[in-house]
Amino acid sequence: MKILLNGELTQTRAKTLAELCTNLGHGLDKIATARNGDFVPVTERAKTLISEDDQIEIVAPRQGG
């Protein structure tokens, strides 16, 4: 299915937000996620289903200065 991931059209077979994060290599990372503009806490990612044309945002903290 096609989703918009961080503003870019992306193909995925992930069914949940948790699966998408794992597939992208963020499995254990401290990240923030949102689906269609709504924040999704880490405890809800496995229950959050992804649908065609969803807008997903994944934000990872950066270090440095």
N, CA, C, O and CB atoms as a CASP TS submission, in Angstrom:
PFRMAT TS
TARGET T0000
AUTHOR 0000-0000-0000
METHOD Language model
MODEL 1
PARENT N/A
ATOM      1  N   MET     1       0.834  -1.169   0.000  1.00  0.00           N
ATOM      2  CA  MET     1       0.000   0.000   0.000  1.00  0.00           C
ATOM      3  C   MET     1       0.884   1.239   0.000  1.00  0.00           C
ATOM      4  O   MET     1       2.056   1.176   0.370  1.00  0.00           O
ATOM      5  CB  MET     1      -0.952  -0.006   1.205  1.00  0.00           C
ATOM      6  N   LYS     2       0.318   2.357  -0.414  1.00  0.00           N
ATOM      7  CA  LYS     2       1.038   3.626  -0.447  1.00  0.00           C
ATOM      8  C   LYS     2       0.649   4.474   0.759  1.00  0.00           C
ATOM      9  O   LYS     2      -0.529   4.621   1.084  1.00  0.00           O
ATOM     10  CB  LYS     2       0.750   4.387  -1.761  1.00  0.00           C
ATOM     11  N   ILE     3       1.677   5.032   1.418  1.00  0.00           N
ATOM     12  CA  ILE     3       1.467   5.968   2.512  1.00  0.00           C
ATOM     13  C   ILE     3       2.380   7.164   2.278  1.00  0.00           C
ATOM     14  O   ILE     3       3.296   7.114   1.458  1.00  0.00           O
ATOM     15  CB  ILE     3       1.744   5.300   3.902  1.00  0.00           C
ATOM     16  N   LEU     4       2.119   8.224   3.002  1.00  0.00           N
ATOM     17  CA  LEU     4       2.995   9.381   2.983  1.00  0.00           C
ATOM     18  C   LEU     4       3.807   9.316   4.271  1.00  0.00           C
ATOM     19  O   LEU     4       3.260   9.492   5.360  1.00  0.00           O
ATOM     20  CB  LEU     4       2.187  10.740   2.855  1.00  0.00           C
ATOM     21  N   LEU     5       5.108   9.063   4.153  1.00  0.00           N
ATOM     22  CA  LEU     5       5.991   8.903   5.304  1.00  0.00           C
ATOM     23  C   LEU     5       6.932  10.091   5.375  1.00  0.00           C
ATOM     24  O   LEU     5       7.785  10.270   4.505  1.00  0.00           O
ATOM     25  CB  LEU     5       6.787   7.574   5.221  1.00  0.00           C
ATOM     26  N   ASN     6       6.778  10.892   6.399  1.00  0.00           N
ATOM     27  CA  ASN     6       7.598  12.102   6.559  1.00  0.00           C
ATOM     28  C   ASN     6       7.592  12.938   5.283  1.00  0.00           C
ATOM     29  O   ASN     6       8.620  13.480   4.876  1.00  0.00           O
ATOM     30  CB  ASN     6       9.045  11.728   6.938  1.00  0.00           C
ATOM     31  N   GLY     7       6.416  13.033   4.659  1.00  0.00           N
ATOM     32  CA  GLY     7       6.249  13.871   3.484  1.00  0.00           C
ATOM     33  C   GLY     7       6.617  13.232   2.157  1.00  0.00           C
ATOM     34  O   GLY     7       6.516  13.881   1.116  1.00  0.00           O
ATOM     35  N   GLU     8       7.046  11.964   2.169  1.00  0.00           N
ATOM     36  CA  GLU     8       7.432  11.277   0.933  1.00  0.00           C
ATOM     37  C   GLU     8       6.536  10.069   0.700  1.00  0.00           C
ATOM     38  O   GLU     8       6.266   9.296   1.619  1.00  0.00           O
ATOM     39  CB  GLU     8       8.912  10.841   0.987  1.00  0.00           C
ATOM     40  N   LEU     9       6.076   9.914  -0.538  1.00  0.00           N
ATOM     41  CA  LEU     9       5.265   8.760  -0.908  1.00  0.00           C
ATOM     42  C   LEU     9       6.106   7.501  -0.751  1.00  0.00           C
ATOM     43  O   LEU     9       7.213   7.415  -1.283  1.00  0.00           O
ATOM     44  CB  LEU     9       4.725   8.893  -2.364  1.00  0.00           C
ATOM     45  N   THR    10       5.574   6.522  -0.017  1.00  0.00           N
ATOM     46  CA  THR    10       6.316   5.311   0.321  1.00  0.00           C
ATOM     47  C   THR    10       5.414   4.096   0.172  1.00  0.00           C
ATOM     48  O   THR    10       4.231   4.151   0.505  1.00  0.00           O
ATOM     49  CB  THR    10       6.882   5.394   1.756  1.00  0.00           C
ATOM     50  N   GLN    11       5.967   3.008  -0.322  1.00  0.00           N
ATOM     51  CA  GLN    11       5.259   1.724  -0.395  1.00  0.00           C
ATOM     52  C   GLN    11       5.605   0.929   0.851  1.00  0.00           C
ATOM     53  O   GLN    11       6.763   0.907   1.268  1.00  0.00           O
ATOM     54  CB  GLN    11       5.638   0.925  -1.698  1.00  0.00           C
ATOM     55  N   THR    12       4.624   0.279   1.451  1.00  0.00           N
ATOM     56  CA  THR    12       4.884  -0.575   2.608  1.00  0.00           C
ATOM     57  C   THR    12       3.913  -1.746   2.634  1.00  0.00           C
ATOM     58  O   THR    12       2.811  -1.674   2.090  1.00  0.00           O
ATOM     59  CB  THR    12       4.779   0.232   3.912  1.00  0.00           C
ATOM     60  N   ARG    13       4.340  -2.814   3.268  1.00  0.00           N
ATOM     61  CA  ARG    13       3.458  -3.958   3.521  1.00  0.00           C
ATOM     62  C   ARG    13       3.108  -4.048   4.996  1.00  0.00           C
ATOM     63  O   ARG    13       2.380  -4.948   5.415  1.00  0.00           O
ATOM     64  CB  ARG    13       4.115  -5.265   3.055  1.00  0.00           C
ATOM     65  N   ALA    14       3.631  -3.112   5.781  1.00  0.00           N
ATOM     66  CA  ALA    14       3.362  -3.102   7.226  1.00  0.00           C
ATOM     67  C   ALA    14       1.875  -2.905   7.469  1.00  0.00           C
ATOM     68  O   ALA    14       1.213  -2.139   6.769  1.00  0.00           O
ATOM     69  CB  ALA    14       4.179  -1.988   7.937  1.00  0.00           C
ATOM     70  N   LYS    15       1.361  -3.602   8.465  1.00  0.00           N
ATOM     71  CA  LYS    15      -0.053  -3.498   8.803  1.00  0.00           C
ATOM     72  C   LYS    15      -0.276  -2.588  10.013  1.00  0.00           C
ATOM     73  O   LYS    15      -1.363  -2.038  10.190  1.00  0.00           O
ATOM     74  CB  LYS    15      -0.631  -4.885   9.077  1.00  0.00           C
ATOM     75  N   THR    16       0.761  -2.434  10.847  1.00  0.00           N
ATOM     76  CA  THR    16       0.647  -1.588  12.031  1.00  0.00           C
ATOM     77  C   THR    16       1.797  -0.584  12.050  1.00  0.00           C
ATOM     78  O   THR    16       2.796  -0.738  11.348  1.00  0.00           O
ATOM     79  CB  THR    16       0.644  -2.445  13.326  1.00  0.00           C
ATOM     80  N   LEU    17       1.627   0.431  12.864  1.00  0.00           N
ATOM     81  CA  LEU    17       2.674   1.431  13.005  1.00  0.00           C
ATOM     82  C   LEU    17       3.929   0.823  13.622  1.00  0.00           C
ATOM     83  O   LEU    17       5.040   1.189  13.238  1.00  0.00           O
ATOM     84  CB  LEU    17       2.180   2.601  13.855  1.00  0.00           C
ATOM     85  N   ALA    18       3.773  -0.093  14.563  1.00  0.00           N
ATOM     86  CA  ALA    18       4.924  -0.766  15.170  1.00  0.00           C
ATOM     87  C   ALA    18       5.708  -1.560  14.132  1.00  0.00           C
ATOM     88  O   ALA    18       6.938  -1.533  14.122  1.00  0.00           O
ATOM     89  CB  ALA    18       4.466  -1.692  16.302  1.00  0.00           C
ATOM     90  N   GLU    19       4.996  -2.264  13.261  1.00  0.00           N
ATOM     91  CA  GLU    19       5.638  -3.053  12.211  1.00  0.00           C
ATOM     92  C   GLU    19       6.384  -2.132  11.241  1.00  0.00           C
ATOM     93  O   GLU    19       7.494  -2.453  10.816  1.00  0.00           O
ATOM     94  CB  GLU    19       4.591  -3.905  11.451  1.00  0.00           C
ATOM     95  N   LEU    20       5.789  -1.004  10.894  1.00  0.00           N
ATOM     96  CA  LEU    20       6.444  -0.045  10.014  1.00  0.00           C
ATOM     97  C   LEU    20       7.733   0.465  10.647  1.00  0.00           C
ATOM     98  O   LEU    20       8.772   0.519   9.989  1.00  0.00           O
ATOM     99  CB  LEU    20       5.504   1.126   9.697  1.00  0.00           C
ATOM    100  N   CYS    21       7.667   0.840  11.925  1.00  0.00           N
ATOM    101  CA  CYS    21       8.860   1.339  12.615  1.00  0.00           C
ATOM    102  C   CYS    21       9.965   0.293  12.628  1.00  0.00           C
ATOM    103  O   CYS    21      11.129   0.618  12.392  1.00  0.00           O
ATOM    104  CB  CYS    21       8.515   1.752  14.048  1.00  0.00           C
ATOM    105  N   THR    22       9.616  -0.950  12.901  1.00  0.00           N
ATOM    106  CA  THR    22      10.599  -2.036  12.904  1.00  0.00           C
ATOM    107  C   THR    22      11.190  -2.234  11.512  1.00  0.00           C
ATOM    108  O   THR    22      12.404  -2.383  11.372  1.00  0.00           O
ATOM    109  CB  THR    22       9.957  -3.343  13.397  1.00  0.00           C
ATOM    110  N   ASN    23      10.347  -2.238  10.488  1.00  0.00           N
ATOM    111  CA  ASN    23      10.818  -2.420   9.115  1.00  0.00           C
ATOM    112  C   ASN    23      11.774  -1.309   8.685  1.00  0.00           C
ATOM    113  O   ASN    23      12.656  -1.529   7.855  1.00  0.00           O
ATOM    114  CB  ASN    23       9.635  -2.477   8.161  1.00  0.00           C
ATOM    115  N   LEU    24      11.595  -0.127   9.248  1.00  0.00           N
ATOM    116  CA  LEU    24      12.450   1.009   8.905  1.00  0.00           C
ATOM    117  C   LEU    24      13.709   1.071   9.767  1.00  0.00           C
ATOM    118  O   LEU    24      14.518   1.986   9.614  1.00  0.00           O
ATOM    119  CB  LEU    24      11.673   2.300   9.047  1.00  0.00           C
ATOM    120  N   GLY    25      13.881   0.102  10.673  1.00  0.00           N
ATOM    121  CA  GLY    25      15.076   0.054  11.506  1.00  0.00           C
ATOM    122  C   GLY    25      14.984   0.846  12.794  1.00  0.00           C
ATOM    123  O   GLY    25      16.006   1.128  13.419  1.00  0.00           O
ATOM    124  N   HIS    26      13.771   1.214  13.206  1.00  0.00           N
ATOM    125  CA  HIS    26      13.577   1.991  14.429  1.00  0.00           C
ATOM    126  C   HIS    26      13.034   1.147  15.573  1.00  0.00           C
ATOM    127  O   HIS    26      12.489   1.692  16.533  1.00  0.00           O
ATOM    128  CB  HIS    26      12.641   3.146  14.164  1.00  0.00           C
ATOM    129  N   GLY    27      13.172  -0.154  15.490  1.00  0.00           N
ATOM    130  CA  GLY    27      12.554  -1.049  16.460  1.00  0.00           C
ATOM    131  C   GLY    27      12.735  -0.665  17.919  1.00  0.00           C
ATOM    132  O   GLY    27      11.753  -0.619  18.661  1.00  0.00           O
ATOM    133  N   LEU    28      13.953  -0.390  18.352  1.00  0.00           N
ATOM    134  CA  LEU    28      14.223  -0.074  19.760  1.00  0.00           C
ATOM    135  C   LEU    28      14.586   1.392  19.964  1.00  0.00           C
ATOM    136  O   LEU    28      14.892   1.804  21.083  1.00  0.00           O
ATOM    137  CB  LEU    28      15.345  -0.953  20.285  1.00  0.00           C
ATOM    138  N   ASP    29      14.554   2.175  18.903  1.00  0.00           N
ATOM    139  CA  ASP    29      14.917   3.588  18.997  1.00  0.00           C
ATOM    140  C   ASP    29      13.874   4.375  19.778  1.00  0.00           C
ATOM    141  O   ASP    29      12.696   4.019  19.816  1.00  0.00           O
ATOM    142  CB  ASP    29      15.087   4.187  17.602  1.00  0.00           C
ATOM    143  N   LYS    30      14.333   5.441  20.391  1.00  0.00           N
ATOM    144  CA  LYS    30      13.430   6.403  21.036  1.00  0.00           C
ATOM    145  C   LYS    30      12.970   7.363  19.944  1.00  0.00           C
ATOM    146  O   LYS    30      13.730   8.228  19.510  1.00  0.00           O
ATOM    147  CB  LYS    30      14.138   7.178  22.241  1.00  0.00           C
ATOM    148  N   ILE    31      11.737   7.208  19.508  1.00  0.00           N
ATOM    149  CA  ILE    31      11.192   8.026  18.427  1.00  0.00           C
ATOM    150  C   ILE    31       9.793   8.508  18.812  1.00  0.00           C
ATOM    151  O   ILE    31       9.150   7.960  19.707  1.00  0.00           O
ATOM    152  CB  ILE    31      11.150   7.227  17.091  1.00  0.00           C
ATOM    153  N   ALA    32       9.351   9.531  18.122  1.00  0.00           N
ATOM    154  CA  ALA    32       7.970   9.998  18.246  1.00  0.00           C
ATOM    155  C   ALA    32       7.256   9.644  16.953  1.00  0.00           C
ATOM    156  O   ALA    32       7.836   9.734  15.871  1.00  0.00           O
ATOM    157  CB  ALA    32       7.898  11.547  18.536  1.00  0.00           C
ATOM    158  N   THR    33       5.992   9.239  17.065  1.00  0.00           N
ATOM    159  CA  THR    33       5.238   8.855  15.880  1.00  0.00           C
ATOM    160  C   THR    33       3.866   9.531  15.870  1.00  0.00           C
ATOM    161  O   THR    33       3.284   9.829  16.913  1.00  0.00           O
ATOM    162  CB  THR    33       5.083   7.329  15.816  1.00  0.00           C
ATOM    163  N   ALA    34       3.376   9.761  14.653  1.00  0.00           N
ATOM    164  CA  ALA    34       2.035  10.311  14.478  1.00  0.00           C
ATOM    165  C   ALA    34       1.401   9.669  13.248  1.00  0.00           C
ATOM    166  O   ALA    34       2.089   9.335  12.283  1.00  0.00           O
ATOM    167  CB  ALA    34       2.075  11.868  14.338  1.00  0.00           C
ATOM    168  N   ARG    35       0.093   9.503  13.296  1.00  0.00           N
ATOM    169  CA  ARG    35      -0.682   8.978  12.163  1.00  0.00           C
ATOM    170  C   ARG    35      -1.785   9.987  11.872  1.00  0.00           C
ATOM    171  O   ARG    35      -2.618  10.285  12.728  1.00  0.00           O
ATOM    172  CB  ARG    35      -1.281   7.538  12.469  1.00  0.00           C
ATOM    173  N   ASN    36      -1.773  10.498  10.664  1.00  0.00           N
ATOM    174  CA  ASN    36      -2.772  11.479  10.228  1.00  0.00           C
ATOM    175  C   ASN    36      -2.894  12.653  11.200  1.00  0.00           C
ATOM    176  O   ASN    36      -3.990  13.132  11.491  1.00  0.00           O
ATOM    177  CB  ASN    36      -4.127  10.805  10.068  1.00  0.00           C
ATOM    178  N   GLY    37      -1.735  13.100  11.692  1.00  0.00           N
ATOM    179  CA  GLY    37      -1.690  14.280  12.550  1.00  0.00           C
ATOM    180  C   GLY    37      -1.912  14.026  14.025  1.00  0.00           C
ATOM    181  O   GLY    37      -1.824  14.953  14.832  1.00  0.00           O
ATOM    182  N   ASP    38      -2.200  12.778  14.396  1.00  0.00           N
ATOM    183  CA  ASP    38      -2.435  12.445  15.799  1.00  0.00           C
ATOM    184  C   ASP    38      -1.238  11.687  16.373  1.00  0.00           C
ATOM    185  O   ASP    38      -0.814  10.670  15.825  1.00  0.00           O
ATOM    186  CB  ASP    38      -3.724  11.609  15.950  1.00  0.00           C
ATOM    187  N   PHE    39      -0.695  12.200  17.491  1.00  0.00           N
ATOM    188  CA  PHE    39       0.413  11.538  18.176  1.00  0.00           C
ATOM    189  C   PHE    39       0.010  10.114  18.552  1.00  0.00           C
ATOM    190  O   PHE    39      -1.105   9.872  19.013  1.00  0.00           O
ATOM    191  CB  PHE    39       0.836  12.335  19.436  1.00  0.00           C
ATOM    192  N   VAL    40       0.944   9.169  18.346  1.00  0.00           N
ATOM    193  CA  VAL    40       0.708   7.771  18.732  1.00  0.00           C
ATOM    194  C   VAL    40       1.794   7.363  19.716  1.00  0.00           C
ATOM    195  O   VAL    40       2.956   7.242  19.326  1.00  0.00           O
ATOM    196  CB  VAL    40       0.697   6.818  17.477  1.00  0.00           C
ATOM    197  N   PRO    41       1.447   7.146  20.990  1.00  0.00           N
ATOM    198  CA  PRO    41       2.457   6.729  21.965  1.00  0.00           C
ATOM    199  C   PRO    41       2.971   5.323  21.677  1.00  0.00           C
ATOM    200  O   PRO    41       2.305   4.525  21.018  1.00  0.00           O
ATOM    201  CB  PRO    41       1.885   6.790  23.378  1.00  0.00           C
ATOM    202  N   VAL    42       4.148   5.041  22.175  1.00  0.00           N
ATOM    203  CA  VAL    42       4.784   3.750  21.919  1.00  0.00           C
ATOM    204  C   VAL    42       3.878   2.588  22.335  1.00  0.00           C
ATOM    205  O   VAL    42       3.892   1.539  21.691  1.00  0.00           O
ATOM    206  CB  VAL    42       6.121   3.665  22.659  1.00  0.00           C
ATOM    207  N   THR    43       3.104   2.758  23.388  1.00  0.00           N
ATOM    208  CA  THR    43       2.223   1.682  23.870  1.00  0.00           C
ATOM    209  C   THR    43       1.064   1.393  22.936  1.00  0.00           C
ATOM    210  O   THR    43       0.418   0.352  23.063  1.00  0.00           O
ATOM    211  CB  THR    43       1.683   2.033  25.225  1.00  0.00           C
ATOM    212  N   GLU    44       0.786   2.290  22.000  1.00  0.00           N
ATOM    213  CA  GLU    44      -0.341   2.124  21.073  1.00  0.00           C
ATOM    214  C   GLU    44       0.089   1.737  19.650  1.00  0.00           C
ATOM    215  O   GLU    44      -0.762   1.433  18.814  1.00  0.00           O
ATOM    216  CB  GLU    44      -1.142   3.405  21.021  1.00  0.00           C
ATOM    217  N   ARG    45       1.371   1.744  19.374  1.00  0.00           N
ATOM    218  CA  ARG    45       1.838   1.505  17.995  1.00  0.00           C
ATOM    219  C   ARG    45       1.451   0.143  17.455  1.00  0.00           C
ATOM    220  O   ARG    45       1.100   0.028  16.280  1.00  0.00           O
ATOM    221  CB  ARG    45       3.330   1.648  17.928  1.00  0.00           C
ATOM    222  N   ALA    46       1.504  -0.887  18.276  1.00  0.00           N
ATOM    223  CA  ALA    46       1.165  -2.237  17.810  1.00  0.00           C
ATOM    224  C   ALA    46      -0.320  -2.370  17.498  1.00  0.00           C
ATOM    225  O   ALA    46      -0.716  -3.248  16.731  1.00  0.00           O
ATOM    226  CB  ALA    46       1.566  -3.272  18.855  1.00  0.00           C
ATOM    227  N   LYS    47      -1.149  -1.502  18.091  1.00  0.00           N
ATOM    228  CA  LYS    47      -2.599  -1.541  17.872  1.00  0.00           C
ATOM    229  C   LYS    47      -3.039  -0.561  16.783  1.00  0.00           C
ATOM    230  O   LYS    47      -4.198  -0.572  16.368  1.00  0.00           O
ATOM    231  CB  LYS    47      -3.335  -1.229  19.175  1.00  0.00           C
ATOM    232  N   THR    48      -2.122   0.277  16.325  1.00  0.00           N
ATOM    233  CA  THR    48      -2.475   1.321  15.361  1.00  0.00           C
ATOM    234  C   THR    48      -2.311   0.790  13.940  1.00  0.00           C
ATOM    235  O   THR    48      -1.191   0.622  13.458  1.00  0.00           O
ATOM    236  CB  THR    48      -1.601   2.586  15.572  1.00  0.00           C
ATOM    237  N   LEU    49      -3.426   0.528  13.279  1.00  0.00           N
ATOM    238  CA  LEU    49      -3.415  -0.004  11.923  1.00  0.00           C
ATOM    239  C   LEU    49      -3.083   1.100  10.920  1.00  0.00           C
ATOM    240  O   LEU    49      -3.477   2.253  11.088  1.00  0.00           O
ATOM    241  CB  LEU    49      -4.772  -0.648  11.585  1.00  0.00           C
ATOM    242  N   ILE    50      -2.354   0.723   9.880  1.00  0.00           N
ATOM    243  CA  ILE    50      -2.013   1.642   8.798  1.00  0.00           C
ATOM    244  C   ILE    50      -2.925   1.341   7.612  1.00  0.00           C
ATOM    245  O   ILE    50      -3.159   0.182   7.268  1.00  0.00           O
ATOM    246  CB  ILE    50      -0.502   1.518   8.397  1.00  0.00           C
ATOM    247  N   SER    51      -3.429   2.396   7.000  1.00  0.00           N
ATOM    248  CA  SER    51      -4.298   2.262   5.832  1.00  0.00           C
ATOM    249  C   SER    51      -3.706   3.009   4.648  1.00  0.00           C
ATOM    250  O   SER    51      -2.856   3.883   4.811  1.00  0.00           O
ATOM    251  CB  SER    51      -5.711   2.786   6.141  1.00  0.00           C
ATOM    252  N   GLU    52      -4.163   2.655   3.459  1.00  0.00           N
ATOM    253  CA  GLU    52      -3.763   3.342   2.230  1.00  0.00           C
ATOM    254  C   GLU    52      -3.918   4.854   2.405  1.00  0.00           C
ATOM    255  O   GLU    52      -4.927   5.327   2.927  1.00  0.00           O
ATOM    256  CB  GLU    52      -4.605   2.844   1.022  1.00  0.00           C
ATOM    257  N   ASP    53      -2.918   5.594   1.966  1.00  0.00           N
ATOM    258  CA  ASP    53      -2.898   7.063   1.983  1.00  0.00           C
ATOM    259  C   ASP    53      -2.766   7.691   3.371  1.00  0.00           C
ATOM    260  O   ASP    53      -2.923   8.904   3.510  1.00  0.00           O
ATOM    261  CB  ASP    53      -4.140   7.572   1.349  1.00  0.00           C
ATOM    262  N   ASP    54      -2.481   6.885   4.402  1.00  0.00           N
ATOM    263  CA  ASP    54      -2.220   7.481   5.715  1.00  0.00           C
ATOM    264  C   ASP    54      -0.982   8.373   5.645  1.00  0.00           C
ATOM    265  O   ASP    54      -0.076   8.143   4.845  1.00  0.00           O
ATOM    266  CB  ASP    54      -2.035   6.378   6.792  1.00  0.00           C
ATOM    267  N   GLN    55      -0.964   9.387   6.494  1.00  0.00           N
ATOM    268  CA  GLN    55       0.193  10.263   6.630  1.00  0.00           C
ATOM    269  C   GLN    55       0.873   9.916   7.949  1.00  0.00           C
ATOM    270  O   GLN    55       0.317  10.139   9.025  1.00  0.00           O
ATOM    271  CB  GLN    55      -0.217  11.783   6.574  1.00  0.00           C
ATOM    272  N   ILE    56       2.071   9.373   7.853  1.00  0.00           N
ATOM    273  CA  ILE    56       2.824   8.930   9.011  1.00  0.00           C
ATOM    274  C   ILE    56       4.040   9.833   9.193  1.00  0.00           C
ATOM    275  O   ILE    56       4.753  10.139   8.238  1.00  0.00           O
ATOM    276  CB  ILE    56       3.252   7.451   8.859  1.00  0.00           C
ATOM    277  N   GLU    57       4.259  10.250  10.429  1.00  0.00           N
ATOM    278  CA  GLU    57       5.450  11.027  10.778  1.00  0.00           C
ATOM    279  C   GLU    57       6.230  10.235  11.811  1.00  0.00           C
ATOM    280  O   GLU    57       5.670   9.768  12.803  1.00  0.00           O
ATOM    281  CB  GLU    57       5.076  12.456  11.320  1.00  0.00           C
ATOM    282  N   ILE    58       7.530  10.086  11.572  1.00  0.00           N
ATOM    283  CA  ILE    58       8.436   9.452  12.522  1.00  0.00           C
ATOM    284  C   ILE    58       9.572  10.435  12.749  1.00  0.00           C
ATOM    285  O   ILE    58      10.265  10.840  11.817  1.00  0.00           O
ATOM    286  CB  ILE    58       8.963   8.052  12.001  1.00  0.00           C
ATOM    287  N   VAL    59       9.746  10.809  14.021  1.00  0.00           N
ATOM    288  CA  VAL    59      10.765  11.800  14.361  1.00  0.00           C
ATOM    289  C   VAL    59      11.696  11.196  15.395  1.00  0.00           C
ATOM    290  O   VAL    59      11.257  10.713  16.440  1.00  0.00           O
ATOM    291  CB  VAL    59      10.124  13.120  14.891  1.00  0.00           C
ATOM    292  N   ALA    60      12.989  11.228  15.091  1.00  0.00           N
ATOM    293  CA  ALA    60      14.010  10.742  16.019  1.00  0.00           C
ATOM    294  C   ALA    60      14.786  11.926  16.577  1.00  0.00           C
ATOM    295  O   ALA    60      15.108  12.855  15.836  1.00  0.00           O
ATOM    296  CB  ALA    60      14.968   9.739  15.320  1.00  0.00           C
ATOM    297  N   PRO    61      15.093  11.909  17.876  1.00  0.00           N
ATOM    298  CA  PRO    61      15.879  13.007  18.444  1.00  0.00           C
ATOM    299  C   PRO    61      17.283  13.020  17.852  1.00  0.00           C
ATOM    300  O   PRO    61      17.829  11.980  17.484  1.00  0.00           O
ATOM    301  CB  PRO    61      15.950  12.887  19.978  1.00  0.00           C
ATOM    302  N   ARG    62      17.844  14.194  17.771  1.00  0.00           N
ATOM    303  CA  ARG    62      19.205  14.344  17.256  1.00  0.00           C
ATOM    304  C   ARG    62      20.102  14.842  18.358  1.00  0.00           C
ATOM    305  O   ARG    62      19.680  15.589  19.241  1.00  0.00           O
ATOM    306  CB  ARG    62      19.247  15.303  16.051  1.00  0.00           C
ATOM    307  N   GLN    63      21.367  14.410  18.294  1.00  0.00           N
ATOM    308  CA  GLN    63      22.348  14.865  19.261  1.00  0.00           C
ATOM    309  C   GLN    63      23.313  15.809  18.561  1.00  0.00           C
ATOM    310  O   GLN    63      23.422  15.827  17.335  1.00  0.00           O
ATOM    311  CB  GLN    63      23.100  13.668  19.905  1.00  0.00           C
ATOM    312  N   GLY    64      23.986  16.566  19.347  1.00  0.00           N
ATOM    313  CA  GLY    64      24.967  17.481  18.787  1.00  0.00           C
ATOM    314  C   GLY    64      24.647  18.896  19.191  1.00  0.00           C
ATOM    315  O   GLY    64      23.717  19.154  19.955  1.00  0.00           O
ATOM    316  N   GLY    65      25.425  19.792  18.672  1.00  0.00           N
ATOM    317  CA  GLY    65      25.155  21.162  19.066  1.00  0.00           C
ATOM    318  C   GLY    65      25.893  22.175  18.301  1.00  0.00           C
ATOM    319  O   GLY    65      25.740  23.370  18.552  1.00  0.00           O
TER
END
